[in-house]
Amino acid sequence: MGNSVIEINSKNGSYPVIIGDGLINRVDTFIPEKYKSGKILVVTDVNVNRLYAKKLSLSGEVYFYVVKAGEKSKNLKTVEKITEFMLDKNFSRTDLIVALGGGVVGDIAGFTAAIYERGIDFVQIPTTLLAGTDSSVGGKTAVNLSKGKNIIGAFKAPVLVVFDTETLYTLPEEEIKSGLGEVIKYALIDGKIFDAIDKEAIDLKEVITLCVECKKRYVEEDETDLSIRAVLNLGHTFGHAIERKYGLKHGVAVGEGLRIIVKACYDKGVLPKDEYEKIIALFDRYGVEKFDKPVADLFPAIKFDKKIRNGKLNVVLIKGVGKCEIRKFDVEKFGAFFI
Ligand SMILES: NC(=O)c1ccc[n+]([C@@H]2O[C@H](COP(=O)([O-])OP(=O)(O)OC[C@H]3O[C@@H](n4cnc5c(N)ncnc54)[C@H](O)[C@@H]3O)[C@@H](O)[C@H]2O)c1
């Protein structure tokens, strides 16, 4: 089967997202010619480096910068070290950064690209389900501070995204599960994705393509997340709090956050019974776990959500598959809806 190519046309830049099998050793054929006479810095983590660095085809003067795997690397110190490395190798603004890995590497490399000499182009080569369906598209980049996640960041669109779906074969089970959290979020937002995954034999490339097409619609309309893009935060208000408080993987925490929202929407009469049962069956099919502690334990963490404006918290509610609503809650009173 051929590749899927989705063009993202955003204010910060237009770029193709190419999805297909066995692309990692053909990446070079997609890289625009103008970068091939310059320097390329591949930012990756130790696991992905071990598995894919040799398979990655790139021409030009290519360097690798390898970070430790995991969220702990997503900080300003790492970014500083990468920029110092680039300076030592005389990288200029016409050179290129390539992010090879999951969302952590994508965020580190993307943010470095946003700030190095006031901005240098970058390419995303996602290797996790989460990165390929979500984080590599849309131009959000950020690193964490000890006090909070994704606090320092920038909107920086990549010039190209290449997702080799064969890289998923080496992805550990728990990372697939984490990626599924975001895929299921998309399924609740878009009925076409729900139908594509609500069956025994799913076509993975079709599902990934549908997720990227869904994200495209929101990113093109509201790239900087001031209005409608907020729908993509479905499950994330609670998800981020669970991730922060209990150290769960991003997508797993989002899955539990989705369950909290869906249950509350049903209990409060926002989500009809038949839709509720359909969604719960999908959660069960994919092993999306329930948050097993009192929901109120999460309220203090949510009060520090960076999306709170003028004392109001935007929470995405669900009225049915494909029907979301962004509702503003008073931050001191929002809890009543969820218990
Ligand atoms: N910028 C955005 O729009 C956006 C959106 C959603 C999430 N995120 C961020 O993404 C991050 C999570 O991303 P993630 O879930 O991809 O985690 P990750 O980048 O930490 O990768 C998960 C693990 O899988 C390993 N790995 C990656 N690809 C592999 C492969 N093909 N085979 C074997 N092992 C592989 C990595 O080494 C790592 O240990 C979080 O920091 C989150 O905040 C960003």
The ligand as an SDF file (V2000), in Angstrom:
LIG
                    3D

 44 48  0  0  0  0  0  0  0  0999 V2000
    3.8670   18.8170   21.4730 N   0  0  0  0  0  0  0  0  0  0  0  0
    2.6870   18.2540   21.5170 C   0  0  0  0  0  0  0  0  0  0  0  0
    1.7500   18.6550   20.8230 O   0  0  0  0  0  0  0  0  0  0  0  0
    2.4640   17.0730   22.4190 C   0  0  0  0  0  0  0  0  0  0  0  0
    1.2420   16.3760   22.3860 C   0  0  0  0  0  0  0  0  0  0  0  0
    1.0890   15.2540   23.1960 C   0  0  0  0  0  0  0  0  0  0  0  0
    2.1390   14.8450   24.0100 C   0  0  0  0  0  0  0  0  0  0  0  0
    3.3010   15.5530   24.0240 N   0  0  0  0  0  0  0  0  0  0  0  0
    4.4360   15.1250   24.8630 C   0  0  0  0  0  0  0  0  0  0  0  0
    4.8910   13.8770   24.3720 O   0  0  0  0  0  0  0  0  0  0  0  0
    5.5950   13.2220   25.4440 C   0  0  0  0  0  0  0  0  0  0  0  0
    5.2210   11.7580   25.4440 C   0  0  0  0  0  0  0  0  0  0  0  0
    5.6220   11.1870   24.2220 O   0  0  0  0  0  0  0  0  0  0  0  0
    5.7960    9.6060   24.0450 P   0  0  0  0  0  0  0  0  0  0  0  0
    4.6470    8.9320   24.6540 O   0  0  0  0  0  0  0  0  0  0  0  0
    6.1040    9.3700   22.6290 O   0  0  0  0  0  0  0  0  0  0  0  0
    7.0120    9.2690   25.0240 O   0  0  0  0  0  0  0  0  0  0  0  0
    8.5990    9.1510   24.8280 P   0  0  0  0  0  0  0  0  0  0  0  0
    9.1020   10.0910   23.8270 O   0  0  0  0  0  0  0  0  0  0  0  0
    9.1700    9.2190   26.2000 O   0  0  0  0  0  0  0  0  0  0  0  0
    8.7910    7.6700   24.2780 O   0  0  0  0  0  0  0  0  0  0  0  0
    8.3850    6.6000   25.0760 C   0  0  0  0  0  0  0  0  0  0  0  0
    9.4670    5.5440   25.2260 C   0  0  0  0  0  0  0  0  0  0  0  0
    9.5050    4.7470   24.0620 O   0  0  0  0  0  0  0  0  0  0  0  0
   10.8510    4.6440   23.5600 C   0  0  0  0  0  0  0  0  0  0  0  0
   10.7260    4.5240   22.1130 N   0  0  0  0  0  0  0  0  0  0  0  0
   10.3670    5.4980   21.2460 C   0  0  0  0  0  0  0  0  0  0  0  0
   10.1950    4.9860   20.0210 N   0  0  0  0  0  0  0  0  0  0  0  0
   10.4730    3.6530   20.1140 C   0  0  0  0  0  0  0  0  0  0  0  0
   10.4280    2.5780   19.1880 C   0  0  0  0  0  0  0  0  0  0  0  0
   10.0080    2.7540   17.9350 N   0  0  0  0  0  0  0  0  0  0  0  0
   10.7800    1.3520   19.6210 N   0  0  0  0  0  0  0  0  0  0  0  0
   11.1320    1.1530   20.9310 C   0  0  0  0  0  0  0  0  0  0  0  0
   11.1620    2.1210   21.8510 N   0  0  0  0  0  0  0  0  0  0  0  0
   10.8260    3.3630   21.4420 C   0  0  0  0  0  0  0  0  0  0  0  0
   11.5280    5.8720   24.0670 C   0  0  0  0  0  0  0  0  0  0  0  0
   12.9240    5.6780   24.1670 O   0  0  0  0  0  0  0  0  0  0  0  0
   10.8850    6.0560   25.4450 C   0  0  0  0  0  0  0  0  0  0  0  0
   11.5140    5.2510   26.3840 O   0  0  0  0  0  0  0  0  0  0  0  0
    5.2160   13.9560   26.7090 C   0  0  0  0  0  0  0  0  0  0  0  0
    6.3110   14.7280   27.1250 O   0  0  0  0  0  0  0  0  0  0  0  0
    4.0780   14.8620   26.2890 C   0  0  0  0  0  0  0  0  0  0  0  0
    4.0150   16.0580   27.0330 O   0  0  0  0  0  0  0  0  0  0  0  0
    3.4920   16.6390   23.2390 C   0  0  0  0  0  0  0  0  0  0  0  0
  1  2  1  0
  2  3  2  0
  2  4  1  0
  4  5  1  0
  4 44  2  0
  5  6  2  0
  6  7  1  0
  7  8  2  0
  8  9  1  0
  8 44  1  0
  9 10  1  0
  9 42  1  0
 10 11  1  0
 11 12  1  0
 11 40  1  0
 12 13  1  0
 13 14  1  0
 14 15  2  0
 14 16  1  0
 14 17  1  0
 17 18  1  0
 18 19  2  0
 18 20  1  0
 18 21  1  0
 21 22  1  0
 22 23  1  0
 23 24  1  0
 23 38  1  0
 24 25  1  0
 25 26  1  0
 25 36  1  0
 26 27  1  0
 26 35  1  0
 27 28  2  0
 28 29  1  0
 29 30  1  0
 29 35  2  0
 30 31  1  0
 30 32  2  0
 32 33  1  0
 33 34  2  0
 34 35  1  0
 36 37  1  0
 36 38  1  0
 38 39  1  0
 40 41  1  0
 40 42  1  0
 42 43  1  0
M  CHG  2   8   1  16  -1
M  END
$$$$
